[in-house]
Amino acid sequence: MPILIAPIFNTTTAKAINIELRKPFHLVSGVEKPYNVASRYLRNQMDESRHLFDRKVDKTSLFLVAEYPEMMISDEKDWIEEIENKLNLASTTSGICSIPYVITANPPVFGITYLKRSFDGPKYLFDDQEQAIFLALMEEGRSLPSLAVRRYSLSLEKKSLEDQLLDLWISLESLFAPDGKKGEITYKLRFRMAYYFGETQEKREQIAEFVRKSYNHRSEVVHSGKELGKGLANEVRLLRQMARAVILNTAMEKISLHELRKRLDEQVLAGTSYALRYKPAFFENVTFDS
């Protein structure tokens, strides 16, 4: 039967891995054959730098593999993108991975399907913690907020910090204030995000001010095309941490975004902290500095 091999660029593992996903797919590392096939047939045919393969893929990398009845993968592109998205959401550091190419093989015939350019970013270590989060996200019945995830993932592809900022704010708006009318959105974002991430009055005030300033930057980029440059780096980092935490927490708590916003509005009225009341699992991953 033909095989399908998709090297997951920019990943590394400390031990061999074999995870059964939706049949017939497996996520593996430390296996000779996927690496040897990818190294032989992909390295010289990539439409990116010919040296990129050696920097991004080695024998410790993750590979998506399957015995697949067809040489065509058109029906699996959404599935492969879902795997990539969930792997990146599972990253507990700033590591970023991508699946830019798929190899199909029915020896002696080999084919390469180009999906997109590979992402840039720090090396992605798929460790025990990442594996636990990834497997939880893959559980049947575990849903993710689609628009928030799509824009979060798009932000990883963008080169400019301004573009990343816009994608992350679209993600955060869809989580915290899709019900906001013009003139209300900033208000709802400030208060809901402050009560979600802030455990004390002082911290809530800092977060509300951060949201106000950052959303103003978003408006400057959208309406005037302003380029803010490297000064956005820390801001984008914080926005990404925030968006990721909420996406993961809603999935792990199995609550709808409507329920999330209802809880937050109750917290605003009560003047209490969402984190202290509901103890979301990924709250501690957001490190906010004033």
VEXPA-919903 format. One line per 2 residues: number of its first residue (from 1); their letters; for each residue x, y, z of N, C-alpha, C. Coordinates in steps of 0.1 Angstrom, whole numbers, plus 5000, padded with zeros to 4 digits. Example, Ala and Ser with C-alpha at 12.3 -4.5 7.8 and 13.67 -1.06 7.14 Angstrom:
2
1> AS> 5132,4943,5078,5123,4955,5078,5132,4967,5078 ~ 5128,4978,5071,5137,4989,5071,5129,5000,5079
! end
This chain:
290
1> MP> 5008,4988,5000,5000,5000,5000,5009,5013,5000 ~ 5005,5023,4993,5012,5035,4993,5014,5041,5008
3> IL> 5024,5049,5010,5026,5055,5023,5026,5070,5022 ~ 5023,5077,5033,5023,5091,5033,5032,5095,5045
5> IA> 5041,5105,5042,5051,5109,5052,5051,5125,5051 ~ 5048,5131,5063,5049,5145,5064,5058,5149,5075
7> PI> 5070,5154,5072,5079,5158,5082,5074,5171,5089 ~ 5075,5171,5102,5070,5183,5109,5082,5192,5112
9> FN> 5083,5202,5104,5095,5211,5105,5097,5218,5118 ~ 5110,5219,5122,5114,5226,5134,5110,5220,5147
11> TT> 5108,5206,5147,5105,5199,5159,5117,5190,5163 ~ 5117,5187,5176,5127,5178,5181,5121,5171,5193
13> TA> 5125,5158,5196,5120,5150,5207,5132,5144,5214 ~ 5130,5142,5227,5140,5136,5235,5140,5121,5235
15> KA> 5129,5115,5230,5128,5100,5230,5119,5097,5218 ~ 5119,5084,5215,5111,5079,5204,5096,5080,5208
17> IN> 5088,5083,5198,5074,5086,5200,5066,5078,5189 ~ 5055,5072,5193,5046,5066,5184,5032,5068,5189
19> IE> 5024,5078,5184,5011,5081,5189,5001,5078,5177 ~ 4991,5070,5180,4981,5067,5170,4971,5078,5171
21> LR> 4968,5084,5159,4958,5094,5158,4946,5088,5151 ~ 4939,5096,5143,4928,5091,5135,4934,5081,5125
23> KP> 4928,5069,5125,4934,5058,5116,4933,5063,5102 ~ 4944,5060,5094,4956,5052,5097,4968,5060,5101
25> FH> 4966,5073,5106,4977,5082,5109,4984,5079,5122 ~ 4997,5081,5122,5005,5080,5134,5014,5092,5135
27> LV> 5017,5097,5147,5027,5107,5149,5039,5100,5155 ~ 5051,5101,5148,5062,5093,5153,5075,5101,5153
29> SG> 5085,5097,5160,5098,5102,5160,5108,5091,5163 ~ 5121,5093,5159,5131,5083,5162,5130,5070,5153
31> VE> 5123,5072,5142,5121,5061,5132,5129,5064,5120 ~ 5137,5055,5115,5147,5057,5104,5139,5060,5091
33> KP> 5130,5052,5088,5124,5052,5074,5118,5066,5071 ~ 5109,5072,5079,5104,5085,5075,5115,5095,5072
35> YN> 5125,5096,5081,5136,5105,5079,5143,5102,5066 ~ 5147,5090,5064,5154,5086,5052,5147,5090,5039
37> VA> 5134,5087,5039,5126,5090,5027,5125,5105,5025 ~ 5122,5112,5036,5121,5127,5035,5135,5133,5030
39> SR> 5146,5128,5036,5159,5134,5033,5162,5131,5018 ~ 5159,5119,5014,5163,5116,5000,5154,5123,4989
41> YL> 5141,5124,4992,5133,5129,4981,5128,5144,4983 ~ 5129,5149,4995,5124,5163,4997,5135,5173,4996
43> RN> 5147,5170,5002,5157,5180,5003,5160,5188,4991 ~ 5162,5182,4979,5166,5189,4967,5154,5194,4959
45> QM> 5141,5191,4963,5130,5195,4956,5122,5206,4963 ~ 5126,5210,4974,5119,5221,4981,5120,5234,4974
47> DE> 5109,5242,4974,5110,5255,4967,5115,5266,4977 ~ 5120,5262,4988,5127,5272,4997,5142,5269,4996
49> SR> 5149,5275,5005,5164,5273,5005,5167,5258,5006 ~ 5176,5254,4998,5180,5240,4998,5187,5235,5010
51> HL> 5191,5245,5018,5198,5241,5031,5187,5241,5042 ~ 5175,5245,5040,5165,5246,5051,5162,5232,5056
53> FD> 5161,5222,5048,5157,5209,5053,5166,5204,5064 ~ 5179,5206,5062,5189,5201,5072,5188,5209,5085
55> RK> 5184,5222,5084,5182,5230,5097,5169,5226,5104 ~ 5159,5222,5096,5145,5221,5102,5141,5206,5105
57> VD> 5148,5196,5098,5143,5183,5100,5156,5174,5102 ~ 5155,5165,5113,5165,5155,5115,5158,5142,5121
59> KT> 5166,5133,5125,5160,5120,5130,5152,5121,5143 ~ 5154,5132,5150,5146,5134,5163,5133,5142,5160
61> SL> 5131,5146,5148,5119,5154,5144,5106,5145,5145 ~ 5095,5152,5146,5082,5145,5145,5079,5143,5130
63> FL> 5072,5132,5127,5067,5129,5114,5053,5124,5115 ~ 5044,5129,5106,5031,5124,5105,5031,5113,5094
65> VA> 5028,5100,5097,5029,5090,5087,5016,5081,5087 ~ 5014,5075,5075,5002,5066,5074,5004,5057,5062
67> EY> 4998,5045,5062,4996,5037,5051,4984,5042,5044 ~ 4985,5048,5032,4974,5056,5026,4971,5050,5013
69> PE> 4958,5047,5010,4954,5040,4998,4956,5048,4985 ~ 4958,5061,4986,4959,5069,4974,4972,5077,4974
71> MM> 4977,5081,4962,4988,5090,4961,4984,5104,4963 ~ 4971,5107,4963,4966,5121,4964,4963,5124,4979
73> IS> 4964,5136,4983,4961,5139,4997,4951,5151,4998 ~ 4944,5153,4987,4935,5165,4987,4925,5164,4998
75> DE> 4920,5152,5002,4910,5151,5013,4916,5152,5027 ~ 4929,5153,5028,4935,5153,5041,4942,5166,5045
77> KD> 4941,5176,5036,4947,5189,5039,4942,5196,5052 ~ 4929,5195,5054,4923,5201,5066,4927,5194,5078
79> WI> 4928,5181,5077,4933,5172,5088,4947,5175,5092 ~ 4956,5177,5082,4970,5180,5085,4971,5194,5091
81> EE> 4963,5203,5086,4964,5217,5092,4959,5216,5107 ~ 4949,5208,5110,4944,5206,5123,4955,5201,5132
83> IE> 4963,5191,5128,4974,5186,5135,4984,5197,5138 ~ 4988,5204,5128,4997,5215,5129,4992,5226,5140
85> NK> 4980,5230,5138,4974,5239,5148,4975,5234,5162 ~ 4971,5222,5164,4971,5217,5178,4984,5214,5184
87> LN> 4994,5211,5175,5008,5210,5180,5013,5224,5185 ~ 5010,5234,5177,5014,5247,5181,5007,5253,5193
89> LA> 4995,5249,5195,4988,5253,5207,4993,5246,5219 ~ 4999,5234,5217,5004,5226,5228,5018,5230,5232
91> ST> 5024,5239,5225,5038,5244,5228,5038,5252,5241 ~ 5046,5248,5250,5046,5255,5263,5057,5266,5263
93> TS> 5065,5266,5252,5075,5277,5251,5071,5285,5239 ~ 5081,5291,5233,5078,5299,5221,5081,5291,5208
95> GI> 5083,5278,5209,5086,5270,5197,5075,5269,5187 ~ 5078,5269,5175,5068,5269,5164,5071,5258,5154
97> CS> 5061,5250,5150,5064,5240,5140,5054,5242,5129 ~ 5057,5235,5118,5048,5236,5106,5050,5223,5097
99> IP> 5039,5221,5089,5039,5209,5080,5038,5215,5066 ~ 5049,5219,5060,5048,5225,5047,5048,5216,5035
101> YV> 5052,5203,5037,5053,5194,5025,5048,5180,5030 ~ 5042,5173,5020,5038,5159,5022,5043,5150,5011
103> IT> 5049,5139,5015,5055,5130,5006,5046,5118,5005 ~ 5042,5114,4993,5034,5102,4991,5043,5092,4982
105> AN> 5043,5080,4986,5052,5070,4980,5045,5057,4977 ~ 5047,5052,4965,5043,5039,4961,5054,5033,4953
107> PP> 5066,5030,4959,5078,5027,4952,5076,5018,4940 ~ 5082,5023,4929,5093,5033,4927,5088,5047,4925
109> VF> 5075,5050,4927,5069,5063,4924,5068,5071,4937 ~ 5074,5083,4936,5073,5092,4948,5067,5106,4944
111> GI> 5059,5111,4952,5053,5125,4949,5054,5134,4961 ~ 5056,5147,4958,5057,5157,4968,5046,5167,4966
113> TY> 5038,5170,4977,5028,5180,4977,5032,5191,4985 ~ 5032,5203,4979,5036,5216,4987,5023,5222,4993
115> LK> 5023,5224,5006,5012,5230,5012,5013,5245,5015 ~ 5025,5249,5020,5028,5263,5023,5043,5264,5027
117> RS> 5047,5276,5028,5061,5278,5033,5062,5274,5048 ~ 5073,5270,5052,5075,5266,5066,5076,5279,5075
119> FD> 5072,5277,5087,5072,5288,5097,5086,5291,5102 ~ 5089,5303,5106,5101,5306,5113,5098,5307,5128
121> GP> 5108,5304,5136,5107,5305,5150,5116,5296,5158 ~ 5116,5297,5171,5125,5288,5179,5121,5274,5177
123> KY> 5131,5265,5180,5129,5251,5179,5117,5246,5188 ~ 5109,5237,5183,5098,5232,5191,5102,5219,5197
125> LF> 5102,5218,5210,5105,5206,5218,5092,5199,5221 ~ 5090,5187,5216,5077,5180,5219,5081,5171,5231
127> DD> 5079,5176,5243,5082,5169,5255,5069,5163,5261 ~ 5071,5158,5273,5059,5151,5280,5047,5161,5282
129> QE> 5050,5174,5285,5040,5183,5287,5032,5187,5275 ~ 5040,5189,5264,5034,5192,5251,5026,5180,5246
131> QA> 5031,5168,5248,5024,5156,5244,5010,5155,5252 ~ 5010,5157,5265,4998,5156,5273,4988,5166,5268
133> IF> 4992,5179,5265,4983,5189,5260,4977,5185,5246 ~ 4986,5181,5237,4982,5177,5224,4972,5166,5224
135> LA> 4975,5155,5232,4965,5144,5233,4952,5148,5238 ~ 4952,5157,5248,4939,5163,5253,4932,5170,5242
137> LM> 4939,5178,5234,4932,5185,5224,4926,5176,5213 ~ 4933,5164,5211,4928,5155,5201,4917,5146,5206
139> EE> 4913,5147,5219,4902,5138,5224,4889,5141,5216 ~ 4882,5131,5214,4869,5132,5207,4859,5141,5215
141> GR> 4852,5150,5209,4843,5159,5216,4849,5171,5221 ~ 4863,5173,5220,4870,5185,5225,4870,5195,5213
143> SL> 4862,5206,5215,4861,5216,5204,4869,5228,5207 ~ 4874,5235,5197,4882,5247,5198,4874,5258,5191
145> PS> 4876,5270,5196,4869,5282,5190,4876,5285,5176 ~ 4868,5282,5165,4874,5281,5152,4881,5294,5147
147> LA> 4874,5305,5149,4880,5318,5144,4892,5322,5152 ~ 4891,5320,5165,4902,5323,5174,4915,5315,5170
149> VR> 4913,5302,5168,4924,5293,5164,4929,5297,5151 ~ 4920,5299,5141,4925,5303,5128,4934,5315,5128
151> RY> 4929,5325,5134,4937,5338,5135,4950,5336,5143 ~ 4949,5329,5154,4961,5326,5162,4972,5319,5153
153> SL> 4967,5309,5145,4976,5302,5137,4982,5311,5126 ~ 4973,5319,5120,4978,5328,5109,4989,5338,5115
155> SL> 4987,5342,5127,4997,5351,5133,5011,5345,5133 ~ 5012,5331,5134,5025,5324,5134,5032,5325,5121
157> EK> 5024,5326,5110,5029,5326,5097,5034,5340,5092 ~ 5030,5351,5099,5033,5364,5095,5047,5368,5098
159> KS> 5053,5376,5089,5067,5381,5092,5067,5394,5100 ~ 5058,5403,5097,5058,5416,5103,5050,5415,5117
161> LE> 5055,5423,5126,5049,5423,5139,5035,5430,5138 ~ 5033,5439,5129,5020,5446,5127,5010,5436,5123
163> DQ> 5014,5427,5113,5004,5417,5109,5001,5407,5120 ~ 5011,5403,5128,5008,5394,5139,4999,5401,5149
165> LL> 5001,5413,5152,4992,5421,5161,4978,5421,5156 ~ 4976,5423,5143,4962,5423,5138,4955,5410,5140
167> DL> 4962,5399,5136,4957,5386,5137,4953,5382,5151 ~ 4962,5385,5160,4960,5382,5174,4948,5390,5180
169> WI> 4947,5402,5176,4935,5410,5181,4922,5405,5175 ~ 4922,5400,5163,4910,5394,5157,4907,5381,5166
171> SL> 4917,5374,5169,4915,5362,5177,4909,5366,5191 ~ 4915,5376,5197,4910,5380,5211,4897,5386,5210
173> ES> 4894,5394,5200,4880,5399,5199,4870,5388,5198 ~ 4873,5378,5190,4863,5367,5188,4861,5360,5201
175> LF> 4871,5360,5210,4870,5353,5223,4862,5362,5233 ~ 4866,5374,5234,4861,5383,5245,4850,5392,5241
177> AP> 4849,5397,5229,4839,5408,5226,4833,5407,5212 ~ 4828,5395,5207,4822,5395,5194,4808,5401,5195
179> DG> 4803,5403,5207,4790,5409,5210,4791,5425,5211 ~ 4803,5430,5210,4805,5444,5211,4801,5452,5199
181> KK> 4794,5463,5201,4790,5472,5190,4801,5483,5189 ~ 4801,5490,5179,4812,5500,5177,4811,5510,5189
183> GE> 4823,5512,5194,4824,5521,5206,4824,5513,5219 ~ 4819,5500,5218,4819,5492,5230,4830,5482,5231
185> IT> 4836,5479,5220,4845,5468,5219,4857,5470,5228 ~ 4863,5481,5228,4875,5484,5236,4871,5483,5251
187> YK> 4859,5488,5255,4855,5488,5268,4853,5473,5273 ~ 4846,5465,5265,4844,5451,5269,4857,5443,5269
189> LR> 4866,5446,5259,4879,5439,5260,4887,5442,5272 ~ 4887,5455,5276,4895,5459,5287,4890,5453,5300
191> FR> 4877,5453,5302,4871,5447,5315,4871,5432,5315 ~ 4867,5426,5304,4867,5411,5304,4881,5405,5305
193> MA> 4890,5411,5298,4904,5406,5298,4910,5409,5312 ~ 4908,5420,5317,4913,5424,5331,4908,5414,5341
195> YY> 4895,5410,5341,4890,5401,5351,4893,5387,5348 ~ 4897,5384,5336,4901,5370,5332,4916,5368,5337
197> FG> 4925,5377,5334,4939,5375,5337,4944,5382,5350 ~ 4936,5391,5356,4941,5398,5367,4935,5393,5380
199> ET> 4944,5389,5389,4939,5383,5402,4938,5394,5413 ~ 4943,5406,5411,4942,5416,5421,4937,5429,5413
201> QE> 4933,5439,5421,4928,5451,5415,4940,5458,5408 ~ 4952,5458,5414,4963,5464,5408,4966,5458,5394
203> KR> 4966,5444,5394,4969,5437,5382,4959,5440,5371 ~ 4946,5440,5376,4935,5443,5366,4937,5457,5360
205> EQ> 4941,5466,5367,4943,5480,5362,4955,5480,5352 ~ 4965,5472,5355,4977,5471,5346,4972,5465,5332
207> IA> 4964,5454,5333,4960,5447,5321,4951,5455,5313 ~ 4941,5462,5320,4932,5471,5313,4939,5482,5305
209> EF> 4950,5487,5311,4958,5498,5304,4966,5492,5293 ~ 4971,5480,5295,4978,5473,5284,4969,5471,5272
211> VR> 4957,5466,5275,4947,5463,5264,4944,5476,5257 ~ 4941,5487,5265,4938,5500,5258,4949,5504,5249
213> KS> 4961,5504,5253,4972,5508,5245,4974,5499,5233 ~ 4974,5486,5235,4976,5477,5224,4965,5478,5214
215> YN> 4952,5480,5218,4941,5481,5209,4942,5494,5201 ~ 4948,5504,5207,4950,5516,5200,4961,5514,5189
217> HR> 4971,5506,5192,4981,5502,5182,4974,5495,5170 ~ 4965,5486,5174,4958,5479,5163,4950,5489,5154
219> SE> 4944,5498,5160,4936,5508,5153,4945,5517,5144 ~ 4957,5521,5149,4967,5528,5141,4972,5521,5129
221> VV> 4974,5508,5131,4979,5499,5120,4968,5498,5109 ~ 4955,5496,5114,4944,5494,5105,4941,5506,5097
223> HS> 4940,5517,5104,4934,5530,5098,4944,5539,5092 ~ 4957,5538,5096,4967,5547,5091,4978,5540,5085
225> GK> 4979,5527,5086,4990,5519,5080,5003,5521,5088 ~ 5002,5526,5100,5014,5529,5108,5022,5517,5110
227> EL> 5036,5519,5109,5045,5508,5112,5052,5511,5125 ~ 5050,5502,5135,5054,5504,5148,5067,5496,5151
229> GK> 5071,5487,5142,5084,5480,5143,5087,5472,5155 ~ 5099,5471,5159,5104,5461,5169,5098,5464,5183
231> GL> 5093,5476,5184,5087,5480,5197,5075,5472,5201 ~ 5069,5465,5190,5057,5456,5193,5061,5442,5197
233> AN> 5073,5439,5198,5077,5425,5200,5071,5419,5214 ~ 5074,5426,5224,5069,5422,5237,5053,5422,5238
235> EV> 5048,5432,5232,5033,5433,5231,5027,5421,5224 ~ 5033,5418,5213,5028,5406,5205,5030,5393,5213
237> RL> 5041,5392,5220,5043,5380,5228,5032,5379,5239 ~ 5028,5390,5245,5018,5389,5256,5004,5386,5250
239> LR> 5001,5392,5238,4988,5389,5232,4988,5374,5228 ~ 4999,5369,5223,4999,5355,5219,4997,5346,5231
241> QM> 5003,5349,5242,5001,5341,5255,4987,5342,5259 ~ 4981,5353,5258,4967,5355,5263,4958,5347,5254
243> AR> 4959,5349,5241,4950,5342,5232,4951,5327,5234 ~ 4964,5322,5234,4966,5307,5236,4959,5302,5249
245> AV> 4961,5309,5260,4956,5305,5273,4941,5304,5272 ~ 4934,5313,5266,4919,5313,5266,4915,5302,5257
247> IL> 4921,5300,5245,4917,5289,5236,4919,5276,5243 ~ 4930,5273,5250,4932,5261,5257,4922,5259,5268
249> NT> 4920,5269,5276,4912,5268,5288,4897,5265,5284 ~ 4892,5272,5274,4878,5269,5269,4877,5254,5264
251> AM> 4888,5250,5258,4887,5236,5253,4888,5226,5265 ~ 4897,5228,5274,4899,5219,5285,4887,5220,5295
253> EK> 4881,5231,5297,4869,5232,5305,4856,5228,5298 ~ 4857,5227,5285,4846,5223,5277,4834,5233,5279
255> IS> 4838,5245,5278,4827,5256,5279,4826,5263,5266 ~ 4815,5269,5263,4813,5277,5251,4818,5291,5253
257> LH> 4821,5298,5243,4825,5312,5244,4814,5321,5250 ~ 4801,5317,5248,4790,5324,5254,4791,5322,5269
259> EL> 4794,5310,5274,4795,5307,5288,4807,5315,5294 ~ 4818,5315,5287,4830,5322,5291,4826,5337,5294
261> RK> 4820,5343,5284,4817,5358,5286,4807,5360,5296 ~ 4797,5351,5298,4788,5352,5309,4795,5351,5323
263> RL> 4804,5342,5324,4812,5341,5336,4819,5354,5339 ~ 4826,5360,5328,4834,5372,5330,4825,5383,5334
265> DE> 4814,5385,5328,4805,5396,5332,4800,5395,5347 ~ 4798,5383,5351,4795,5380,5365,4807,5384,5374
267> QV> 4819,5381,5369,4831,5385,5377,4832,5400,5378 ~ 4830,5407,5367,4831,5421,5367,4821,5427,5377
269> LA> 4809,5422,5378,4799,5427,5387,4803,5424,5401 ~ 4808,5412,5403,4812,5408,5417,4825,5414,5421
271> GT> 4834,5418,5412,4847,5423,5415,4857,5413,5419 ~ 4855,5400,5414,4863,5389,5418,4871,5384,5406
273> SY> 4881,5376,5409,4890,5371,5398,4885,5358,5392 ~ 4885,5357,5379,4881,5345,5372,4891,5334,5375
275> AL> 4904,5337,5376,4914,5327,5378,4912,5321,5392 ~ 4909,5329,5402,4907,5323,5416,4894,5315,5417
277> RY> 4884,5319,5410,4871,5312,5411,4871,5299,5403 ~ 4876,5300,5390,4875,5288,5381,4888,5280,5379
279> KP> 4899,5286,5383,4912,5279,5383,4915,5273,5369 ~ 4915,5281,5358,4918,5275,5345,4932,5270,5345
281> AF> 4934,5259,5338,4947,5252,5338,4958,5260,5333 ~ 4956,5268,5323,4967,5275,5316,4969,5289,5319
283> FE> 4962,5293,5330,4963,5307,5334,4978,5311,5338 ~ 4985,5301,5344,4998,5304,5349,5008,5306,5337
285> NV> 5005,5303,5325,5014,5304,5314,5014,5318,5308 ~ 5005,5327,5313,5005,5341,5309,5013,5349,5318
287> TF> 5025,5354,5314,5033,5362,5323,5032,5376,5319 ~ 5024,5384,5326,5022,5398,5323,5031,5407,5332
289> DS> 5038,5415,5325,5047,5425,5332,5042,5439,5328 ~ 5040,5447,5338,5036,5461,5336,5046,5469,5329
! end
